[in-house]
Each structure stands twice: as C-alpha cells, then as structure tokens.
Amino acid sequence: MAIYDSAAIVQYLNRVSKNALFPRNPAKRTEAERLESLADGICDCLLAHVYERRWRPEEKVHQEWLDKQWAKVTRALDMLNAAPPKIPAKITAGQIALRATIGYLQLRFEGKWEKGRSRLVRWAKKFDEKFPELAKLVPQG
C-alpha cells in the first residue's frame, strides 16, 4: 500500500513508532502539529515557486504570483527566526518537518533566504548536532 501526502506519512510513522513523534501533553502536541503544518505550508509555497520556474516558459511565468508565494515564505521564516523552536531530548514531527524544510531551502534557494535569519540557521545546525542520524537525510545538492 502506498502512503502519500506529508500528513498521512507522518501519522503512519507516528502509529508504527507507538506515538513517538507527537508528545502526549496536549499543549506540546498542538505545538508539534502547528510547527509541522507551518513547515508543510512553507514547502507548498516553495514547490509552487520551483514548478512555476521549471515548467512554464519564461514569457508565461507569473512574477506577481511568485512574489506572493515568496512573501508567505519570508513571513513564516521571520516568525520562526524570531522564536526558533526548542530542541528537546525527544524529537517531534514538527521539528523533523522544519529541518526538512530548511534542508529544501538550502538545496533550492541557497543564498536567498538566510540573510537576517541567523537564529534559524543556527537552529538547523544544532538540530543536526543533536540528531546526527537524521542530519544525513537532509537534502544535498
């Protein structure tokens, strides 16, 4: 059986891991779900950006739409940079999703998102140090 869509995949992995990806505490679970959703939303905007540039002829690329997508990304990144999530002893799905999102940013938008977001860049580095087994799964160019 194929499982597709980030949310369905994460829920499947959570079940097979005996609920290891989401805290039992309702407030902490909500935070993990919120972070996962935010990371997914950022990726939706980034993928739309990549697809528009990759699959449409240059004369048909809709720059205003791309600018709106990028504005959503920058607002979310600025919010995350202002208050990066904590890196606890036990990882959550939200933190995994955020690290994957930063990895995708590094892969496809290197040099275009980091300026002014040093706290978020440091967060990713600390995440990789704390969870080296996951660091090797980060997308590489």
N, C-alpha and C positions, 0 to 999 in steps of 0.2 A: 504494500500500500504506500503510495506517495503521500507525503505531507508537505504542503506548500503554504506560503504566507508566513511572515515572521512570527505573528502572534500565535498561529496554530503550532508552529515548530517549537516555540518556547514553551507553550503549555504542554506539549507532548514530552519535551525534555524534562520539564518540571515533574510530570507524573512518573516517568521512568526513574527519576532521581529521588523519588519519595519526597517530593515537595522541597527540594534543597535550594531552588532558585528564587523562592519568594519567602520572606520572613512570615512567621506566624502572627506576630504582632500586627493588628490591623493598620495602624498608622505607618509602620515601616513597610508593610506590604503595599499600601497605597503609594508611598514614595517610590518604591521599586517599579510599580506599574506606571506611574507618572513619568519616570525617567525613561523607561522602555518606550513608552508612547512618544515622548519628545524626540528620542533618538530615531525612531521609525519615521516620524514626520520630517525630520531634517533629511533623512535619506530619501524620502519621497521627492522632496524638492531638488535634491542633488541629482537624482536619477533623471528627473524631468529635464533638468539643465543639460545633462550629458546627452540624453536622447535627442533633444532639440538640435544640438550642435552636430551630433554624429549622423543623424538620419534625414535631416532636412537639407535641401540645397541652400547654400549661403543666402541667396536672394529671398528665401522664404522664411528664414529664421526670424522669429518674432522677439526682438530685443526687449520690448516693454514687458512681455511675459517673463522672459528670463530674469529681468531686473526684479520683478515682483517675487519670483522664486528665491533669488539670492537674498533679497531683503528679509524674507522669512527665516532663511538660514542664519543670517547675521544676527537677527534679533534673538534667536534661540541660543546661538553661541555666546553672545554677550551676556545673556541671562545666566548661562552655565558658568561662564568665566567669572562673573561677579560672585557666585556662590557654588563652587565645584562640589559635587557630592563627596561625602566621606568615603574612604576606602576602608571598609571594616574587615575583620578577620574572616567573615563568611560572605562570600560574593553573592550578588543578586543578579537577576536577569537584566535589571535596569542598567547596572554598571557594565555588564557584558555588552549590552546594546550600545551604550555610549562609547565604549572603547572601540567597538567595530565601526561606529560612525566616524570617529576621529581617524581610524585607520583608512577609511574610504576617502575622507577629506585629504589625508596625506598622499594617498595614491593618485587621486584625480584632480585635486585643487591645491597642490603643494605651492606654498608661497602666496596664496590668495586668501587665506583665512586666519593665519597665525598672528598677524600683527595686532598688537593690543590685547592678545588673549594668552598671555604667558602663564596665567594660573591654570588654564585648561591644558596647555601643552605640558606643564609640569605634572598635572593630574594624570595624564596618559603615561608619562614616564614612570611615575610612582606606581601606577596600576601594573605596568609591565614588570617592575621590580618585585612587587608583591605576589604577582601571579605569572611567573615565568613560563609555566606550562601553557598559558593562554597567549602570551606575547608572541610565541612562534606562529600563531594562527592569524596574526594581524596581516592584512593585505600588503604585499610588497610589489613595488614597481619593476 
